[in-house]
Amino acid sequence: MAGHRNRLENNLIENNGDKGDAAGIRVRGETRGLVFRNNIIRDTRAPEARKQAVGIRIEEQAGEVILEDNEIEARTKVEDQRKSRP
């Protein structure tokens, strides 16, 4: 029931979150085989209103995630919580 083997390419992802720190993309559960390529991830709100602190957050149970040629504007570009990376 997870989103295995999906590709997200050539997208604009911006201004996520309205309370607390948010991620532009969040990979949860045991999802695997993902590809993120040629995306722009950013927060265009005024600096004091920005909530999208992480570009891509990969949670600890996630499997393989391929990141290629993404343009990420965030305090933390990629937050990889996996203990061992596939």
MDTraj code that builds the backbone (N, CA, C; nanometers):
import mdtraj as md
import numpy as np

residues = "MET ALA GLY HIS ARG ASN ARG LEU GLU ASN ASN LEU ILE GLU ASN ASN GLY ASP LYS GLY ASP ALA ALA GLY ILE ARG VAL ARG GLY GLU THR ARG GLY LEU VAL PHE ARG ASN ASN ILE ILE ARG ASP THR ARG ALA PRO GLU ALA ARG LYS GLN ALA VAL GLY ILE ARG ILE GLU GLU GLN ALA GLY GLU VAL ILE LEU GLU ASP ASN GLU ILE GLU ALA ARG THR LYS VAL GLU ASP GLN ARG LYS SER ARG PRO".split()
xyz = np.array([
    [0.0812, -0.1197, 0.0000],
    [0.0000, 0.0000, 0.0000],
    [0.0857, 0.1263, 0.0000],
    [0.2155, 0.1136, -0.0189],
    [0.3032, 0.2311, -0.0222],
    [0.3236, 0.2750, -0.1674],
    [0.3804, 0.3913, -0.1844],
    [0.4020, 0.4476, -0.3177],
    [0.5338, 0.4035, -0.3784],
    [0.5573, 0.2730, -0.3897],
    [0.6825, 0.2205, -0.4438],
    [0.6982, 0.2532, -0.5918],
    [0.8254, 0.2626, -0.6326],
    [0.8637, 0.2736, -0.7736],
    [0.7934, 0.3889, -0.8462],
    [0.7958, 0.5048, -0.7869],
    [0.7379, 0.6238, -0.8507],
    [0.8472, 0.7233, -0.8839],
    [0.8186, 0.8070, -0.9836],
    [0.9114, 0.9124, -1.0256],
    [0.8402, 1.0463, -1.0197],
    [0.9111, 1.1448, -0.9688],
    [0.8613, 1.2818, -0.9655],
    [0.9659, 1.3652, -1.0393],
    [0.9299, 1.4136, -1.1581],
    [1.0255, 1.4838, -1.2422],
    [0.9686, 1.6159, -1.2928],
    [1.0565, 1.7177, -1.2980],
    [1.0251, 1.8459, -1.3606],
    [0.9048, 1.9150, -1.2970],
    [0.9022, 1.9206, -1.1649],
    [0.7924, 1.9851, -1.0930],
    [0.8419, 2.1050, -1.0139],
    [0.7494, 2.1926, -0.9823],
    [0.7736, 2.3043, -0.8920],
    [0.6950, 2.2759, -0.7644],
    [0.7669, 2.2639, -0.6539],
    [0.7050, 2.2357, -0.5237],
    [0.7437, 2.3515, -0.4336],
    [0.6432, 2.4278, -0.3879],
    [0.6787, 2.5453, -0.3092],
    [0.5732, 2.5781, -0.2045],
    [0.6223, 2.6472, -0.1007],
    [0.5377, 2.7069, 0.0028],
    [0.4545, 2.6051, 0.0805],
    [0.5149, 2.4924, 0.1150],
    [0.4458, 2.3924, 0.1957],
    [0.4493, 2.4299, 0.3428],
    [0.3468, 2.3899, 0.4147],
    [0.3399, 2.4094, 0.5590],
    [0.2732, 2.5387, 0.5971],
    [0.2035, 2.5338, 0.7107],
    [0.1448, 2.6558, 0.7650],
    [0.1680, 2.6674, 0.9150],
    [0.2116, 2.5576, 0.9792],
    [0.2420, 2.5591, 1.1223],
    [0.3695, 2.4794, 1.1448],
    [0.4667, 2.5381, 1.2088],
    [0.5909, 2.4666, 1.2364],
    [0.6706, 2.4397, 1.1103],
    [0.7848, 2.3723, 1.1281],
    [0.8713, 2.3418, 1.0146],
    [0.8129, 2.2292, 0.9304],
    [0.8122, 2.2493, 0.8008],
    [0.7564, 2.1510, 0.7075],
    [0.8636, 2.1106, 0.6069],
    [0.8354, 2.0017, 0.5346],
    [0.9223, 1.9561, 0.4261],
    [0.8487, 1.9727, 0.2942],
    [0.9235, 2.0062, 0.1899],
    [0.8639, 2.0142, 0.0572],
    [0.8151, 1.8775, 0.0119],
    [0.8990, 1.7757, 0.0338],
    [0.8643, 1.6364, 0.0044],
    [0.8989, 1.5553, 0.1280],
    [0.8110, 1.4653, 0.1658],
    [0.8368, 1.3769, 0.2804],
    [0.8123, 1.2328, 0.2366],
    [0.9150, 1.1488, 0.2500],
    [0.9055, 1.0070, 0.2153],
    [0.8873, 0.9311, 0.3460],
    [0.7737, 0.8636, 0.3591],
    [0.7393, 0.7965, 0.4852],
    [0.7282, 0.6458, 0.4664],
    [0.7233, 0.5763, 0.5797],
    [0.7011, 0.4323, 0.5789],
    [0.8129, 0.3578, 0.5087],
    [0.7800, 0.2420, 0.4553],
    [0.8787, 0.1563, 0.3906],
    [0.8804, 0.1757, 0.2389],
    [0.8422, 0.2912, 0.1956],
    [0.8397, 0.3229, 0.0531],
    [0.9801, 0.3084, -0.0057],
    [0.9890, 0.2521, -0.1267],
    [1.1201, 0.2290, -0.1889],
    [1.1103, 0.2462, -0.3403],
    [1.2271, 0.2637, -0.3996],
    [1.2338, 0.2726, -0.5447],
    [1.1841, 0.4048, -0.6006],
    [1.2052, 0.5140, -0.5266],
    [1.1581, 0.6455, -0.5716],
    [1.2685, 0.7204, -0.6448],
    [1.2282, 0.8031, -0.7402],
    [1.3207, 0.8890, -0.8129],
    [1.2645, 1.0311, -0.8107],
    [1.3458, 1.1251, -0.7649],
    [1.3122, 1.2676, -0.7685],
    [1.4167, 1.3334, -0.8572],
    [1.3737, 1.3846, -0.9730],
    [1.4681, 1.4366, -1.0719],
    [1.4189, 1.5694, -1.1291],
    [1.5115, 1.6653, -1.1363],
    [1.4864, 1.7945, -1.2017],
    [1.3677, 1.8706, -1.1429],
    [1.3520, 1.8656, -1.0121],
    [1.2447, 1.9399, -0.9463],
    [1.3001, 2.0663, -0.8829],
    [1.2161, 2.1651, -0.8678],
    [1.2494, 2.2861, -0.7934],
    [1.1655, 2.2828, -0.6662],
    [1.2348, 2.2899, -0.5520],
    [1.1674, 2.2853, -0.4220],
    [1.2094, 2.4104, -0.3465],
    [1.1113, 2.4946, -0.3114],
    [1.1465, 2.6225, -0.2494],
    [1.0281, 2.6798, -0.1718],
    [1.0590, 2.7827, -0.0952],
    [0.9568, 2.8582, -0.0224],
    [0.9753, 3.0038, -0.0617],
    [0.8754, 3.0613, -0.1282],
    [0.8878, 3.1975, -0.1807],
    [0.8228, 3.3026, -0.0902],
    [0.7703, 3.2595, 0.0237],
    [0.7085, 3.3560, 0.1151],
    [0.8150, 3.4445, 0.1785],
    [0.7723, 3.5529, 0.2390],
    [0.8650, 3.6415, 0.3093],
    [0.9429, 3.5598, 0.4129],
    [1.0705, 3.5919, 0.4367],
    [1.1527, 3.5113, 0.5279],
    [1.0875, 3.4793, 0.6626],
    [1.0193, 3.5732, 0.7209],
    [0.9574, 3.5496, 0.8523],
    [0.8345, 3.4586, 0.8446],
    [0.7809, 3.4350, 0.7256],
    [0.6612, 3.3519, 0.7090],
    [0.6929, 3.2121, 0.6560],
    [0.8188, 3.1854, 0.6252],
    [0.8559, 3.0565, 0.5653],
    [0.8422, 2.9414, 0.6643],
    [0.7816, 2.8332, 0.6189],
    [0.7645, 2.7124, 0.7007],
    [0.8334, 2.5913, 0.6391],
    [0.8639, 2.5970, 0.5111],
    [0.9254, 2.4841, 0.4419],
    [1.0757, 2.4842, 0.4710],
    [1.1130, 2.4284, 0.5858],
    [1.2511, 2.4315, 0.6335],
    [1.3384, 2.3217, 0.5729],
    [1.2757, 2.2141, 0.5261],
    [1.3476, 2.1000, 0.4689],
    [1.2996, 2.0792, 0.3266],
    [1.3926, 2.0610, 0.2352],
    [1.3539, 2.0344, 0.0970],
    [1.2940, 1.8957, 0.0814],
    [1.3743, 1.7924, 0.1150],
    [1.3289, 1.6539, 0.1065],
    [1.3625, 1.5853, 0.2385],
    [1.2622, 1.5294, 0.3036],
    [1.2818, 1.4537, 0.4278],
    [1.2543, 1.3063, 0.3982],
    [1.3556, 1.2226, 0.4241],
    [1.3429, 1.0783, 0.4043],
    [1.3407, 1.0150, 0.5427],
    [1.2271, 0.9578, 0.5803],
    [1.2129, 0.9021, 0.7148],
    [1.2839, 0.7675, 0.7259],
    [1.3053, 0.7234, 0.8486],
    [1.4000, 0.6151, 0.8766],
    [1.3684, 0.4790, 0.8152],
    [1.2456, 0.4470, 0.7848],
    [1.2129, 0.3160, 0.7292],
    [1.2127, 0.3125, 0.5761],
    [1.2335, 0.4260, 0.5135],
    [1.2292, 0.4320, 0.3673],
    [1.3429, 0.3517, 0.3058],
    [1.3174, 0.3012, 0.1871],
    [1.4187, 0.2278, 0.1119],
    [1.4916, 0.3195, 0.0159],
    [1.5239, 0.2661, -0.1009],
    [1.6019, 0.3404, -0.1992],
    [1.5272, 0.4643, -0.2489],
    [1.5970, 0.5773, -0.2464],
    [1.5468, 0.7037, -0.2998],
    [1.6604, 0.7644, -0.3820],
    [1.6344, 0.7904, -0.5076],
    [1.7339, 0.8510, -0.5954],
    [1.7007, 0.9984, -0.6118],
    [1.7995, 1.0836, -0.5859],
    [1.7848, 1.2285, -0.6002],
    [1.8815, 1.2750, -0.7083],
    [1.8290, 1.3362, -0.8147],
    [1.9136, 1.3813, -0.9252],
    [1.8729, 1.5199, -0.9731],
    [1.9683, 1.6100, -0.9736],
    [1.9529, 1.7413, -1.0362],
    [1.8324, 1.8203, -0.9870],
    [1.8047, 1.8129, -0.8574],
    [1.6977, 1.8929, -0.7985],
    [1.7552, 2.0249, -0.7495],
    [1.6805, 2.1306, -0.7642],
    [1.7185, 2.2621, -0.7131],
    [1.6389, 2.2843, -0.5847],
    [1.7100, 2.2873, -0.4711],
    [1.6421, 2.2944, -0.3425],
    [1.6885, 2.4182, -0.2671],
    [1.5930, 2.5014, -0.2276],
    [1.6196, 2.6193, -0.1463],
    [1.5497, 2.5977, -0.0127],
    [1.6279, 2.5598, 0.0891],
    [1.5738, 2.5350, 0.2232],
    [1.6900, 2.5367, 0.3211],
    [1.6586, 2.5590, 0.4501],
    [1.7649, 2.5537, 0.5511],
    [1.8375, 2.4206, 0.5446],
    [1.7601, 2.3119, 0.5308],
    [1.8164, 2.1781, 0.5156],
    [1.7688, 2.1254, 0.3813],
    [1.8608, 2.1028, 0.2897],
    [1.8213, 2.0563, 0.1561],
    [1.7639, 1.9150, 0.1619],
    [1.8384, 1.8214, 0.2227],
    [1.7925, 1.6830, 0.2351],
    [1.8165, 1.6381, 0.3785],
    [1.7111, 1.5910, 0.4418],
    [1.7218, 1.5357, 0.5778],
    [1.6956, 1.3852, 0.5657],
    [1.8020, 1.3079, 0.5747],
    [1.7933, 1.1628, 0.5564],
    [1.8000, 1.0974, 0.6944],
    [1.6890, 1.0450, 0.7423],
    [1.6805, 0.9866, 0.8761],
    [1.7081, 0.8364, 0.8764],
    [1.7363, 0.7789, 0.7612],
    [1.7644, 0.6349, 0.7567],
    [1.8966, 0.6058, 0.8265],
    [1.9003, 0.4977, 0.9032],
    [2.0231, 0.4604, 0.9743],
    [2.1262, 0.4057, 0.8757],
    [2.0819, 0.3216, 0.7866],
    [2.1691, 0.2716, 0.6810],
    [2.1012, 0.3042, 0.5489],
    [2.1775, 0.3554, 0.4585],
    [2.1193, 0.3986, 0.3318],
    [2.1372, 0.2910, 0.2268],
    [2.0281, 0.2505, 0.1631],
    [2.0356, 0.1464, 0.0588],
    [2.1185, 0.1928, -0.0597],
])
top = md.Topology()
chain = top.add_chain()
for i, resn in enumerate(residues, 1):
    res = top.add_residue(resn, chain, resSeq=i)
    for name in ("N", "CA", "C"):
        top.add_atom(name, md.element.get_by_symbol(name[0]), res)
traj = md.Trajectory(xyz[None], top)
